[in-house]
Amino acid sequence: MRYALIVLIVLAVFMTGCAHNSARTPSVEPLTLSSPRHSDPPSMPEGQKPPEEKNKTPGLSNEELDTLYAEAKAGTVHVADPIEPFNRVMYHFNDKFYFWVLKPVTKGYKYVAPAGLRIAVRNFFDNLIMPVRLVNCVLQGKFHSAGTEVARFVINTTAGMLGFADPADNYPQLKTKDEDLGQTLGAYGIGNGFYIVWPLVGPSTLRDTVGLTGDLFLNPVAYVRPVGAAIGIAAYQRVNTTSFHIGDYESLKESAIDPYSAFRDAYIQNRAKKVRE
């Protein structure tokens, strides 16, 4: 039972689908502590990010979400959805959780936590889950990318003070991409199966659910004891990640006739794109 609680909470770390991503959740966002990007960005309308953060936050930008939704409407996205009634209930549950719990907590956290702190925390967790990306790079035969992951980890863990800074970002040849077991299974030719919306976790598929479970064993947070500490760490990571995305979820939801279908199609299209890459 205790292990099941860790599974549920840590899975949420990898997914961006509930209020953004992720995923979960999960994507990379490097930054150097000495960079001027560590100063608090100027006040901007909610949902709009300053230029220096647009390409550094996990998940998809509003423009990318709009593009994916347009492609989905054009008929380029297809996924079985045999449990749609259940999925719609879970979608509405996650929607209420976002507006009633996650967003208010995140806005409060963003108000008291300076941008530099939040970016440093983001960097730390990105560095921490390097094993997930490394193993899946190897499984996909992307050995150059695997070497890049190792190099970034060594540089950021040492010169970057345990990953809170990202000096490796100063080297263009050390850029990395998100890799997870769901993408690995897709690269092996395994299809999505059917679409699933998990409570708190968000959009997924049968294939990606298996992948998330496998990636869990490579995430150091899953091994933290006591269980309450692991839950707290994962919850804090979720809030910190969401602090860079307030407004993204609302933008797509407001522009969609049927938000459930929009998020489903955007998620599937994004995952297909990641598998192709």
Secondary structure, DSSP 8 states (H G I E B T S, - for coil): -HHHHHHHHHHHHH--TTT-------------TTSGGGS------TT---HHHHTTSSS--HHHHHHHHHHIIIII---B-TTHHHHHHHHHHHHHHIIIIIHHHHHHHHHHS-HHHHHHHHHHHHHHTHHHHHHHHHHTT-HHHHHHHHHHHHHHHHTTTTTTS-GGGG-GGG------HHHHHHHTT----BEEEETTTEEEEHHHHHHHHHHHTT-GGGG-SSHHHHHHHHHHHHHHHHTTTTTHHHHHHHH-SSHHHHHHHHHHHHHHHHHH-
